[in-house]
Amino acid sequence: MTEEPSAPGGPAPVFTVRRFFELLQEGDIEAAAELLDPAVRYVNVPLPAIRGKERTKKVLAAVFGRPRVGLEVYMHSISESQGTVLTERTDVIVVGPVRVQVWVCGRFDVAGGRIVFWKDYFDWLDAAVATVRGLLGAVIPVLAPKPPVADG
């Protein structure tokens, strides 16, 4: 990991978002949650918003805190303006031999080195197809999705 760039009130917003995903990939939900503001609002469109660090941490733990479940994040593009970070990425949820790869666009508002707002957009049909492909790929390896190339 590179040296932490700074911004007024804390680390640079892009650094905060990148570090958040690094920690999630490492399975360190506790450390990742420390980068969330206590009053964070997390939205996975079109699901209802989750409010608060503790509730968001519980959701992350429910998904990624299980044995044999992991997350890979391939960042294709990341940019920041006035504390708002936009990402284009492929998130890969790994459950044992099953890999579900979904393209995601995310918005992160960062203040004082903490994420105060997190909103992800993805195509639900794409996610359903990715799930079927991941399941088939676990049985027929030639059909398994290959890791995407990260651009950013």
N, C-alpha and C positions, 0 to 999 in steps of 0.2 A: 504494500500500500504506500502511496506517495504521501509526502508531507501535507498536512491539512492547511489549505488556503483559508484566509480569514476574510470576513466581511464585518461590517459594523454589527456588534451584538453577538457575534459567534462565527462559526465556520461558514464558508461560502455555501449557498444553498445547493449547488450541484454536488459538492462534496458530501453534504448531509444525505442527499437522496442516494447517491452511489453507495455510501457506507451502510445505509439502511438495507439496501438490497444485498450487499456483501454479507451482512450479519444474518439476514434471513436465509441465504444460501448455505451458510455455515451451520444453520439450525439453532443459532443463538437468539431465540425470541426475546429473552429478557434484555439483552444488550440492544437489540433492534428497537424494542419498546422504549428504551431510554432516549431515543431520538424523536419520540412522539411527544407533542405538547399534552399536558394533562387534559386539556379540553379539545383534543383533536376530533375532527369529523372525518369519517372514512365512508366513502360511497363507492360501491360497485354497481354501476348503472345497469339495470334499472332497480336494483334491490334497495330496500330502505337504508337510510344513513345509520351508521353506528357512531355513537358519540362517546368520547372519553377514551383515554389511554388504556385503562384497565379492561374495558369492554373490547376494544380493538385487539389488545394483547390476547384475550380469551379466544377471539375468533382465529387469530393467527396460530395460537397453540392448538386449537381444535383441528385445524387443517394440517399444519406442518409439524406439530409436536408429537406425532405418532411414530412408532418404529416403522422403518422401511418407507417413510414418506419424505420426499425432499423437494426442493425447489431449485431450478436453474433459471437464471435470468440472462438473456442475451440482449444487450442494449444496442439498438440500431441508431438511435439519435437521442440527444439530450441537449436541452438549451434552457437558458434562464434569463428572465427579465424582471427586475424589481422584486425579487424574492419568490417568483413563481417559476417552477421548473416543469418543463414539458418533456415527456419521454415517449419514444416509440420503441417497443421492445417485444421480444418473444419470451413469454413465461412458460416454463416447462414444469409441470407437476409430475413428479415421478413417484409411482406407487409400486414398489417391487419391480417387476419387469415391464410395467406399463408406463409409457411416456405420453403425456397429453400436452401438446404444444399449441399455444394460443397467442396470436398477435394481440398486443394490448397497447393502448394509448393512455398515458397517465398524466395527471396534473397534481403537483405538490406545491402547496404554499408553505414557505419556510420562514420563520421569524426567530431570531435569537438562537439559531442552531437547532431548532426543533421543527418538526413537521406539524403544522396546525390544521392543514386540510389535505386530504388525499382522495382523489377521484380517479377511478379506472373505468375505461370504456373498452368493450370488446364485443365481438359479434357472437351471439349465443348460438347461432346455427354453426358457425365456424368451430365453436367450442364443442358442440355435439359431434360434429364430423371428426374433430381431433380426438375425441374420446373413443369413438368407434375405431379409428385408425390405430390409436394406442393399444386398444384391446386386441385387435387383429394382429398387430405387430408383436405382441407378447407371445402369440401362438405361431405366427408365420413371420419369422424375423426379417425376411426381405421386405415386408410391408411396414416395418417399424420406421417411424420418422427419424431422420438424421438431425443431429444438432444444427441449428442455424448458425450462420456467421454473424458475429457481433460487429457492427460498424463503428459504433461510438464508444 
